[in-house]
Structures are given as structure tokens and as C-alpha cells.
């Protein structure tokens, strides 16, 4: 979940004028990265070998 502090920091990196779409895209990306980091911290990851096996199944 995003915090007000994260939102403030991201707004500061934008130019003086920007679209809401640009801001939303950036915030969605940041939220996904934060969620991935939390999953990693909790050990909710798979090995590269397991990933390769899952990708192979997509092409069967």
C-alpha cells in the first residue's frame, strides 16, 4: 500500500506540468514493486528453476 510520504516523493520527481495518467502509471508501478518486495521478504517467491517449469507449461 502506498503512503502519503511515497506520494509526496513521487510528485516531487515530476515536472511542473504532467498528466494524471502519468502519475497513476507511476504510482501503480511503485505499488507493484512494493508488493513484490513484501512478498520477497515473506519468502513468497519461487526459484528460477520453478519459474522455467511454469513458463514451459505456457507453451505446451
N, C-alpha and C positions, 0 to 999 in steps of 0.2 A: 504494500500500500504506500502511496506517495504521502509525503509530509508537506506541510506549508513551507518548511525550510527548503526542501528539494524544489518545490515550485518556484520559490523566490530565486534560488540559484539559477535555475534554467531560464527564467525570464530575463535575468541579467545578461545571459550569454547571447540573447537575440539582438538583432539590430533595432533601431528606433521604431521602425515600422515592419510589421510582419503579419502574416495571416493566422487566423485561429487554427486553420488546418495544419499549418507548420508546427504550431505549438502543441496541438493534440497529438500529431505524429511523434514528436519528440518525447512527450510525456508517456505515451503508450510504450515506446521503446525503452525508456528508463524503467517503467514499471515491470516490463518483461525481464529486463536484466536483473532488477532487484529480486523478483520472484525466483529466477534461476539461481541467484546467489543463495537465497534462503533454502532452496531445495538442496543445493550442494552442501550447505552447512549441516543440514539434517541427514545427509547421506542418501538422499533420494535421487541417486544417479545410477546409470548403467555403465558398464565397461565398454570400451571401444569395440571389443570382440562381439559383445551382445548387440551393440548398435549395428555392426556389419551384418549380423544374422537377421536383424529386423529389416534392414534395407533390402537384403536379398529376397525376403518374402514379398516385398512390394512388386518385384519384377517377375514373380512366378506366374 
